Amino acid sequence: MPNRSHLRVANPPTRPLLIWDGECDFCRLWIERWREITARKVDYATYQEAAHQFPDISVEQFKRAMVLIEPDGETFFAAEAIYRSLRYRSSRRWLAWSYDHLPGFAAISEIAYKVIARHRGLGSTFTRLLWGKNVRPPTYFWARRWFLRTLGLTYLVAFVSLWIQVDGLVGSNGVSPLNQFLPAVYERFGSTAYSLLPTLCWVDSSNGFLHFLCGGGVVLSLLLILGIAPVLSLVVLFIFYLSLTIAGQTFLSFQWDILLLETGFLSIFLAPWRLWPRELMWWLGSATSATASPVSRAGLFLLKVLLFKLMLMSGVVKLTSGDDCWWNLTALDYHYWSQPLPTVFGWWADKSPEWFKHFSVAFCLFVEIIVPFFIWAPRRPRLIAAGLMIFLQLVIAFTGNYCFFNLLTIALCLLLIDDSVAAAWWAAPHERAKNVSTTFRTAKRLQDQLCSYAATAVLIVTLPVNGWFIFTAFKPDADWPRPLVAIYSRLQPFRLINGYGLFRVMTKDRDEIVIEGSADGIDWLPYEFKWKPGDVMRAQGWCAPHQPRLDWQMWFAALGTYRENQWFVRLIVRLLEGSQDVSRLLATNPFPHEPPRYIRAIFYRYRFTTLRERRDTGAWWKREQLQEYLPTVSLDQLRQP
């Protein structure tokens, strides 16, 4: 451990005083950060201003290192001076403790200090390269505000999108009626069913209650967008959407549904504890700087962990899935036309040169695997990471319909933009910096502590499971430790913590199911879906962020047999019965007055047309008939036990 100075000055200051070289640009940048951290508990002065007050310390000593003078006269130099000045902030006390008690920490710190002190110009260059001109601790008031608004918009889209489909999907005359599903689950599991499927629909599984949940979600989403009672809105939004996710059965089993639930739950610990937005309180004349809640560092960290997990797992599982197309960069040779619901821009993207497709795959893997680590980096690398991840989401949304997934991921990326950057883009920097500083110092401490304690508790419980989820992306066959299995089994019914990874195995063919009906078993008419491919002359539509859930499930049904998709058989039954709720999920009903007597389903292999085929025929797709997916059936046949 380095030698400690026992110098004690004769005329100490009344408060701790850190003295630094006013001609050092590197020192000036970091002093601004430490001044913010110590929050007026430590004074700062250049040795050019203060050296004459302390003749006990030579000018050469002031030039060589920073000096901290305590009110009792005890004086510290170099790295020790910095650590002891920072201990006046409770979250930084570990530095001084480590210097005093951790073997090797003091020696390494002093060596590092000497290296930097001898190369201050280089240190200043790297500081500006990584942080810019402002190295003060970042604040995230802007990010919190716009993240919550975008999350509210995502919830709004999710509830409205489901609302217009819910009767046909899980209503009493829908494909998978909820009022039949829940009693069947209870009959099998008894009272355990309540904990296995935590949904408010146990109280009421009628169509009216489903509409109440959707409508209530819309209202609460608007309140969250407006910033009214954000914590309460988030709590009820989570409960409502969890209830609908469970009620939706296979139709709400997508990764963006669980991502919305996990994001919504963690956002409770980031949202400000208030009833009215600050803008309204100012307008009413009742707002002060103290009315704004500080941004919970623990809550922000939880959501950054979620973004890190989402992106990293999505990339790693592609390489560990055993699908060579990710390693040889040919995945996009298939993706544009084999994905569930491509857009018309996906058709054009498929016509790009092979080298560009291969480059795009490499770029995707780079953004998903390498870039997430810069979430934890200083400002400029962090902003570059945010920009790359947002750009990737926009490109994905441009070429394929992935519902609200892209919007929700972009919302999480907004949390990487701190106030100093937002101020440079949207407000006068000095005004925003002053506003944020005042808010941070005068916010309600008790609320901050309670929120931080709750978020820290959630972090302690979920971090090991999140870590194991990430580990399983690298080692898919790894066995879960029993303690983590116990934790996850308790949390899993509530979708509080989840693993992610879209398109780990690329689909290299596109088999589409075409459902046809007939009144006489001779002449057959096709049922046309709203968004999934059918008529080869119809261009691919753009429906995102809305999710046509039946269209999506038809893509998954084509990957197996109808026996593996019992909901598909129920769909056929509803069409034979002439259910209007189900018919409204389709683009056309070829039997509007009387349902058909027979229905069959045919397998077709679809592929995008080439530029020449498109020019010659006007078709966007070409297809060839394969075999029957479902043989000809009647209602009487399906009703037989």
ABEGO torsion letter per residue (X at the ends): XBBBBABBBABBBABBBBBBBAABAAAAAAAAAAAAAAGGABBBBBAAAAAAABAABBAAAAAABBBBBBAAGBBBBEAAAAAAAAAABAAAAAAAAAAAABBGAAAAAAAAAAAAAABAAAAAAAAAAAAEABABBBBAAAAAAAAAAAAAAAAAAAAAAAAAAAAAAABAABABBAAAAAAAAAAAAEAAAAAABBBAAAABABAAAAAAAAAAAAAAAAAAAAGBGAAAAAAAAAAAAAAAAAAAEAAAABAAAAAAAAAAAAAAAABBBBABBAAAAAAAGABBAAABBBBBAAAAAAAAAAAAAAAAAAAAAAAAAGBAAAAAGAAAAAAAAABABBBAAAAAAAABBAAAAAAAAAAAAAAAAAAAAAAABBAAAAAAAAAAAAAAAAAAAAABBAEAAAAAAAAAAAAABBAAAAAAAABBAAAAAAAAAAAAAABBAAAAAAAAAAAAAAAAAAAAAAAAAAAAAABAABBBBAAAAAAAAAAAAAGABBBBGBGABBBABBBBBBBBBBAAGABBBBBBBAABBBBAABBBBBAOABBBAAAAAAAAAAABBAAABAAAAAAAAAAAAGBAAAAAABABBABAABBBABBBBBBBBBBBBBAAAAAAAGBABBBBBBBBABBBBBAAAAABX
